[in-house]
Amino acid sequence: MNTANLIEGITERADAGNWCKRLSCTTCGARDLRAAFAEHSPQELVDGLKALTHDFIADNFDIFLFAAISASRDSSPENTLHMLGATPASGYLHGAIEHHTDRVERWSRYEEQNSPEALTALRLAKKAKQLRASQPHRDLKNIERDMKSRLIERLNSLPKTSLIEVIFKSDFEIPKRAVGGMVFAKILEQIHKGQVSEGDENAIRVLAIEHGGHWKKLESLLVRASKNSRTLR
């Protein structure tokens, strides 16, 4: 047999019989093509591969791969590559081996990166990164909470008669708008009981203008209490 035509002959039979040429076919396993190559020894296939031209391999690359794999069935693709010498088939097989090796390495990296252990480590690293990023904010919140706690203790220790005066004259570590919310209930009780002096009323008005919030609401309640007082008289 002319080995130059061996693989070309199988290709003609495959085209005529409309054989499946998919190397990884999971339906028929390309059994007709595999059986045709199995009829020939690895050495016959190697000799046939040596005789192939660039154009034939480029036009029939699937057939070429089947032939190269069949020629390597008793050894390895690397051994077949060595036997092909400086032929067009050698260059194509070298490229196919490199491509396959690259795919295997990429798949191996993918499996390694997506293993349960790797995914757990990734989640832990992400959580640690988020905690590091939010640490300054959490530290600031803790400081603010401590400052508010100390200020609340200080305000609670003041006599009712001097509470508004101390707030008005003092500088605090937190905005006086926030202080208004802390003492709102106490000052509201004083308003209801008529225990707010004229000086305290003036202080609340100034605080309402400068800081708004609860101070503005206390000012409105003072005005309402004053109207009710005049009505009762």
N, C-alpha and C positions, 0 to 999 in steps of 0.2 A: 504493500500500500504506500502511496505517496503521502508521507506525513504532512507535507505542506498543505494538503487538502483535507486532512483528517477533521480538524475543528471547523473548517469551512463547510465540509460535508454535513456535519451534525447541525450546523447553523441552518443550512438549506432544508434539512428534514424538519427542524423545529419550526421554521417559517411556514413550510408546506402543511404541517400538521397543527399549526396554531398552538404549539406547546406553551405552557406557562414558563416564563423565564425569570420569575421573581426568586431571588436567592433566599429570601426569608418568608416565602409563601407559607401561610398556616392553613390554607384550604386543601391544596393538593400536594404541597411539598415539592412542586416541580418534578414529579416522579419520572415523567418521560425523559426529561433532559438529564436527570441524574442517572437514569438507567443507561442512556446512550453513552455517557462518559464512563460509566462503570464497566463497559465492554472492553475498554482499552487500559493497558498498563500505565502506571505513572510515567515510565520512560517514553512511551509512545506519545503521551500527552505533552511532555516536556519538549519533545522534538517538534510536535505540532505547534506549540506556542512559539518556539524559536523562529518558525517560518512565517508567522503572522506579520502583517504590515501595520504601520501607524493608522492608516485609514480604516482598515478592517476592525482593529481594536476599538477605535473611536466610535465607529458605527454599531458595533456589537459588544459593548462593554460588559453587559450582563453575561453573555456567553463566555467572554474571556474570563470573567471571575469564576464561573462554574468550572471552566477548564483548569484554571490555576489551582482551585481548591481540590479538584479531583486528582490533579497531578501531585498534590501534597498529602494525599490521604495516608501514605505510609511514613511520612516524615514531617515536614513543616513548611509553611509558605517561605520562610527564610531560606531553607535548604533548596527549595525550587528556584528561588530568586538567584541563588549562587549558581545553579546549574544553567540558567538562562543566559548568563554571560552578558555581553554588550549587544543586546537585541532590543527592539521596540517593546517587546513583552516585558523585558526586565524593568524598563523605566516605568511602565504602567503598574506593574506589580509592586514596585518599590513605593510608588505613590499610594496605592491601595493599602499596603501594610502600614504606612505612616498614618493614613487617615483612620484606619481601624484602631491603631494604638492610641491615637489622640482621643477617639470616642470612648475607648475603654477607660482611659485616664480621667476624662471628664465625667463619665458615669460614676467612677470610683469616688471622685471628689464630691459629686452630688450626693451619693449615698452616705458618705462620711459626714457631710455638712447637714444632712437631713435625718441623721440617726436620732433616736430618742435622747441619747446623751447630749448630742450636739445642740438639738433644739432646746433642751432644758438649760444648757449653758448659755445659749443665746438669749433666752427669756430672762435669766438671772442677770446677765450683763446689761440688758435693756432696762431692767428694773433698777439696777445699781446706778446706771447713767441718769435715769429720771430722778432718783433720790438725790444724786449729786447736784443736778441742775436745780432742784427745788429747795435744796438745803438753805441757801441764803434767805429765801422767802420764809421758810419755816422758822429759821432763827429770828428773823425780824418779827414774825407773829408772836413768838415766845417772849421776846423783849417787850413788845407792846402789851402783851397779856400781863407780864410782871409789873410793868409800869402802872397799868390800870388797877391792878390789885392793890399795889401800894397806895395809889391815890385814893381809891375807894376807902381803904382803911383810915387814911388821914382825914377824909371828909366826914366819915362816920364818927370820928372822935371829936369833931368840932361841936360846940354848943349851937343850938338852932339859932340863937340870937346873933351869932357872928358868922354863920355859914356863908351868906351871900356876900358879906363884906370881904371875907377872906378870899373867896373865889374872884371877886372883882379886882382886888389889888394884887393877887398872886400871879406868878408866871409858872405854868405847869409844863411837864414834859410832853403832854398830849394836847391837842386843840381844845379850846374852851367850848367849842360846839359839842364835843364829845362829853365834856364835863357836865354840860346841861342835861344830857340824858341820864347821867349817873345820879344827879340830885333832884331830878324832876319831881319824883313822888314826894320827897321831903318838903320842897318849896311849895308844891301844890297844897300839901296839908297845911302849911303856914298861911297860905292865902285864904283857904277855906275857914281857918280859925281867926282870921284877921290879925295875924301876928307879924305881918310884913310892914316894916317902918317906911316912912317917906324916903329915907336914904336908900333902903333896899329897893323900893320901886324904881327910883332913878337909876340905880345900878342895873336892874333887870332890863330897863329900856335901852341903856347903852349896850349891854350885852346882846340884846335882840337885834339892834342895828348892825353891830360889828360881826356877830357870829350866827345869827338866825337860828334855825333848827328849833330845839326845845325852848330856847330863850325867847324866841318869837311867840311860841305857843303860850309860854308863861306870861308874856306881856299882854296877850289877848285875854287871858283869864283874869289878869289884874284889872284890866279895863272893865270887863264884865262884872267882876266882884264889886268894883267901885260904883258902877251904875246901880247894881242891886242894893248896895248900901244906901245910896241917895234916895232910891225909891221907898225903902223902908222907913226912912226919916220923914 
